[in-house]
Amino acid sequence: MDIFPLLVLLLSCRIEAVEGKMTLSPAALTVLRGDEARFTCSTSYTHWTIMVWLLDGSVVLTISKEGGVLPSLNPNVTAEKSFASKEDGWVFVLRSTERHNQGEVTCDLQGIDRKTARLLVQEKGSVKVSQDHKIAFKGQSVLFECEAAGWYPQPLLQWHVNDREVSQGEYNISSEESAKSLFTVTSNLNMTAAKSSQVDCLASVSALATPLKSGIRLTVVAEVVQDGDDCTVPLAVTACLAALLLLILLCVCTVLCYRQRRQATSPPATWFNQSVSGTGSVAEATGGEVNLGYSNEGCTDAVDGEVITGTRSQMDFVSFLKVPDVVSSSSLSLHRESQGQVHLEEESSNNIRRITTV
């Protein structure tokens, strides 16, 4: 009868231990340097009093069930109450991670249980393809160089051509580690220029959501593909030549038309002698000789009905003849007693021609 109470006590302790289970999540976390790291420690055991957080075995934060987060000497760590489940839990927050924070993260429920997780801190570097643009002839071999520097751990380097991954057998990779445990990776890609393409070099680590990318544009000149009876190029050349010949013909026609129009608007040169033509009626009426006066181009003699045309240069060939001092003519009404002169005036729409006999 004395054994029965002892068995009941042992059974109750076993049930209490099962009910007081503890979890730490995530079991492993990878972040980039400078990012925030979060771990959640929760338990269904209700009689815990103190929760201690450790980084690589060193205590960094203490939480009391009654008082909450106790003051810490490390300003980079803190904790928040977790409401994600019905269990009693706290979230450990490492605000800005550094490379030396990498290691084990431990949640210790004093006197009950402890769990450990793994923190990995990676570092993002840079990636650069030499040159920004390349020009090559079709069929020519082209070399591309890429460098990814300042990474931890060693980054994964890939080449893409027109957003398609290039097989690893088509390029080589070499890496070296610096004194600060940072990696520099270089790669060379040799390809044959077939058509104009976009070539990209990508570098990444597991904590990086999107790989870093650096690209270069490859332009292939003389890229002409002719299949069978494709006559696109000959037609294009013929069209260009035809357009050029048409332009030259148009220019020649314009010049000829302009010269023809200019010649048509110029007055014809006419040799004349007023002593013979167009002045007979005046000479007969006056009984003397005609004194040639001033004459403009294109004037019309209203008295005789004849056109006398000439230029100033042509007037040099007309000889001026001597005429009598006094002329009297009733037919022309040219005699003026006060002046002793006879004037003949002829007006046209554009010019006035005067013939004066003294």
C-alpha positions in Angstrom: 0.0 0.0 0.0 3.0 2.4 0.5 4.2 1.9 -3.1 1.0 3.2 -4.7 1.4 6.9 -3.7 4.9 6.8 -5.0 3.8 5.6 -8.4 1.2 8.3 -8.6 3.8 11.0 -7.8 6.2 9.7 -10.5 3.4 9.6 -13.1 2.3 13.2 -12.4 5.9 14.4 -12.7 6.2 12.6 -16.1 3.0 14.2 -17.4 4.1 17.6 -16.2 7.5 17.2 -18.0 5.7 16.2 -21.3 3.4 19.2 -21.0 6.4 21.6 -20.5 7.8 21.2 -24.1 9.9 24.0 -25.6 10.6 25.1 -29.3 13.1 27.5 -31.0 12.5 28.6 -34.5 13.8 28.9 -37.1 16.4 26.2 -36.6 18.7 28.0 -39.0 18.6 31.5 -40.3 20.7 33.1 -43.0 20.8 36.9 -43.4 22.9 39.6 -45.2 25.2 41.7 -43.1 23.3 44.7 -41.7 19.9 42.9 -41.9 17.7 42.0 -38.9 17.7 38.5 -37.4 14.7 37.2 -35.4 14.3 33.9 -33.4 11.2 32.8 -31.5 11.4 30.8 -28.3 8.1 29.4 -27.0 7.1 26.9 -24.3 3.9 25.3 -23.0 5.5 24.9 -19.5 3.8 27.5 -17.4 6.1 27.4 -14.4 9.3 28.9 -16.0 10.7 32.0 -14.4 13.8 33.1 -16.3 14.6 32.9 -20.1 18.2 33.6 -21.1 19.5 34.3 -24.7 23.0 33.5 -25.7 25.1 34.2 -28.8 27.9 31.6 -29.2 27.7 30.8 -25.5 27.7 34.4 -24.3 24.7 35.8 -22.5 23.3 38.9 -24.4 19.7 39.1 -23.0 17.7 38.0 -20.0 13.8 37.9 -19.8 11.8 37.5 -16.6 8.3 36.0 -16.8 7.1 38.5 -14.3 9.2 41.6 -15.2 9.7 41.1 -19.0 13.0 42.2 -20.7 15.7 43.1 -18.3 18.2 45.9 -19.1 21.1 44.7 -21.4 24.6 46.0 -22.0 24.2 45.2 -25.7 22.1 47.9 -27.5 21.9 45.8 -30.6 19.6 43.2 -29.1 16.1 43.3 -27.7 13.0 41.0 -27.3 9.3 41.3 -28.1 6.4 39.3 -26.7 5.1 36.7 -29.2 1.4 36.3 -29.8 1.7 33.9 -32.7 0.4 30.9 -30.7 -1.3 30.2 -27.4 2.0 29.2 -25.9 4.1 31.5 -23.9 6.9 32.9 -26.1 9.3 35.7 -26.8 11.0 36.9 -30.0 14.7 37.6 -29.8 15.7 40.5 -32.2 19.2 41.1 -33.4 18.8 44.6 -35.0 21.9 44.8 -37.2 23.8 41.6 -37.9 27.6 41.6 -38.3 30.0 38.9 -39.4 31.0 38.2 -35.8 27.4 37.4 -34.8 27.5 34.3 -37.0 27.2 31.2 -34.9 24.9 29.5 -32.4 21.8 31.3 -30.9 20.6 29.6 -27.7 17.3 30.0 -25.7 17.7 28.7 -22.1 14.7 28.2 -19.8 16.5 28.2 -16.5 16.1 24.8 -14.8 13.8 23.4 -17.5 15.2 23.1 -21.0 17.3 24.8 -23.7 17.3 24.9 -27.5 19.9 26.0 -30.0 19.6 27.5 -33.6 22.2 28.5 -36.2 22.7 32.0 -37.5 24.6 32.6 -40.8 25.7 36.1 -41.8 26.6 36.6 -45.5 28.0 39.7 -47.2 26.9 41.1 -50.6 29.6 42.5 -52.8 29.6 44.0 -56.3 29.6 42.6 -59.9 30.9 44.3 -63.0 31.3 43.3 -66.7 34.2 45.0 -68.4 33.1 47.6 -71.0 29.5 48.6 -71.7 29.2 47.8 -75.4 30.9 45.7 -77.9 30.8 45.5 -81.7 31.8 42.4 -83.7 31.5 41.0 -87.1 29.3 38.0 -87.6 31.2 34.8 -86.9 33.9 36.6 -84.9 34.9 35.2 -81.5 34.1 37.6 -78.6 35.5 37.5 -75.1 33.6 38.8 -72.1 35.1 39.3 -68.6 33.2 39.6 -65.3 34.4 40.2 -61.8 32.4 39.8 -58.5 34.3 41.3 -55.6 33.7 41.6 -51.8 31.4 38.6 -51.2 31.0 36.2 -48.3 30.8 33.3 -48.8 32.0 32.7 -52.4 29.2 33.8 -54.7 27.5 31.8 -57.4 28.5 33.3 -60.8 26.4 32.8 -63.9 26.2 34.1 -67.5 23.0 34.8 -69.3 22.6 35.6 -73.1 19.3 37.1 -74.0 17.9 36.0 -70.6 19.0 32.4 -71.2 21.4 30.7 -68.9 24.8 29.7 -70.5 26.1 26.2 -69.8 28.9 26.1 -67.2 31.1 24.3 -69.7 31.2 27.5 -71.9 33.0 29.7 -69.3 35.6 29.4 -66.6 35.6 30.7 -63.0 38.5 31.5 -60.6 38.3 32.9 -57.1 40.6 34.2 -54.4 40.0 35.1 -50.7 41.2 38.3 -49.1 42.5 38.8 -45.6 39.1 39.8 -44.4 37.7 36.5 -45.6 36.0 38.2 -48.6 35.9 36.5 -51.9 36.6 37.8 -55.4 35.5 35.7 -58.3 36.4 36.3 -62.0 34.9 34.6 -65.0 35.6 34.7 -68.8 33.0 33.8 -71.4 34.1 33.2 -75.0 31.3 33.1 -77.6 30.9 33.4 -81.3 29.0 36.4 -82.6 25.9 35.2 -84.3 23.4 38.0 -83.8 23.1 41.1 -81.6 22.5 40.1 -78.0 22.3 41.2 -74.4 25.0 39.5 -72.3 24.6 39.5 -68.5 26.8 38.4 -65.6 24.9 37.4 -62.4 26.3 36.9 -58.9 24.4 35.8 -55.8 24.5 34.2 -52.4 21.7 32.3 -50.6 20.5 35.2 -48.5 20.1 37.5 -51.6 16.6 37.4 -52.9 17.6 38.7 -56.4 21.0 38.2 -57.9 23.1 41.2 -58.7 23.5 41.7 -62.4 25.8 43.6 -64.8 25.2 43.6 -68.5 26.8 44.5 -71.8 25.3 44.9 -75.3 26.8 43.0 -78.2 26.1 44.4 -81.6 26.8 42.2 -84.6 27.5 44.2 -87.8 26.7 43.1 -91.4 23.9 40.9 -89.9 22.1 40.0 -93.1 20.3 36.6 -93.3 19.3 35.6 -96.8 17.2 32.4 -97.3 16.8 31.0 -100.8 15.5 33.7 -103.2 15.4 36.5 -100.6 15.9 39.7 -102.7 15.3 42.2 -99.9 18.8 43.7 -100.1 18.9 44.0 -104.0 15.5 45.7 -103.9 16.6 48.1 -101.2 19.8 49.1 -103.2 17.8 49.5 -106.4 15.2 51.7 -104.7 18.0 53.9 -103.3 19.6 54.3 -106.7 16.3 55.1 -108.4 15.5 57.7 -105.8 18.9 59.3 -106.3 18.5 59.4 -110.1 15.0 60.9 -109.7 16.4 63.6 -107.5 19.1 64.5 -110.0 16.6 64.6 -112.9 14.3 66.9 -110.9 17.2 69.3 -110.2 18.2 69.4 -113.8 14.6 70.1 -114.9 14.2 72.8 -112.4 17.4 74.6 -113.6 16.3 74.4 -117.3 12.8 75.7 -116.5 14.3 78.6 -114.6 16.6 79.5 -117.4 13.9 79.3 -120.0 11.6 81.5 -118.0 14.3 84.0 -117.4 15.0 84.2 -121.2 11.3 84.6 -121.9 10.9 87.6 -119.6 14.0 89.4 -121.1 13.1 92.0 -123.9 14.6 91.2 -127.3 17.3 93.4 -128.6 16.4 95.2 -131.8 18.6 97.4 -134.0 16.9 100.4 -135.3 17.6 103.7 -137.1 15.1 106.4 -136.4 16.3 108.2 -139.5 15.0 105.4 -141.7 12.2 103.5 -139.8 9.4 105.0 -137.8 10.3 108.6 -138.4 9.3 109.2 -142.0 6.2 111.0 -141.1 7.9 113.4 -138.8 10.7 114.1 -141.3 8.2 114.7 -144.1 6.1 117.0 -142.0 8.9 119.1 -140.7 10.9 119.2 -143.9 14.1 118.5 -142.0 15.9 115.8 -140.2 14.8 114.0 -137.1 16.7 114.7 -133.9 16.8 111.5 -131.9 15.7 111.9 -128.3 15.4 109.9 -125.2 13.8 106.5 -125.6 12.9 103.8 -123.0 12.5 100.0 -123.7 9.2 98.8 -125.0 7.8 102.2 -125.9 5.0 102.5 -128.5 4.8 105.4 -131.1 1.1 106.4 -130.9 1.5 108.7 -133.9 3.0 106.3 -136.4 1.7 103.0 -134.8 5.1 101.4 -134.9 7.1 99.9 -132.1 10.6 101.3 -131.5 12.6 99.1 -129.2 16.2 99.4 -128.0 18.6 99.7 -125.2 21.0 102.4 -124.1 23.9 100.4 -125.4 22.3 100.2 -128.9 21.8 104.0 -129.0 25.6 104.3 -129.5 25.2 103.1 -133.0 22.6 105.7 -134.0 24.0 108.8 -135.6 22.4 112.2 -134.7 21.9 114.4 -137.7 21.8 118.1 -138.0 18.3 119.7 -138.2 17.1 123.2 -139.1 16.9 125.8 -136.4 13.1 126.5 -136.9 10.4 124.0 -137.8 6.8 124.8 -138.5 4.2 122.0 -138.9 0.5 122.3 -138.8 -0.2 118.6 -138.9 1.7 117.9 -135.7 0.8 121.1 -133.9 4.3 121.3 -132.5 5.0 125.0 -132.9 5.0 127.2 -129.9 5.4 130.9 -130.4 6.7 131.7 -127.0 9.5 129.1 -127.0 10.0 128.4 -130.7 10.0 124.7 -130.1 7.8 121.8 -131.2 7.3 118.9 -128.8 5.8 115.5 -129.6 4.7 113.6 -126.5 3.7 110.0 -126.4 2.5 108.3 -123.3 2.1 104.6 -122.6 1.0 102.6 -119.6 4.5 102.3 -118.3 6.8 105.0 -120.0 6.7 108.5 -121.7 8.7 109.2 -124.9 9.4 112.8 -126.0 10.8 113.8 -129.4 11.8 117.5 -129.5 12.8 119.4 -132.6 14.5 122.7 -132.1 
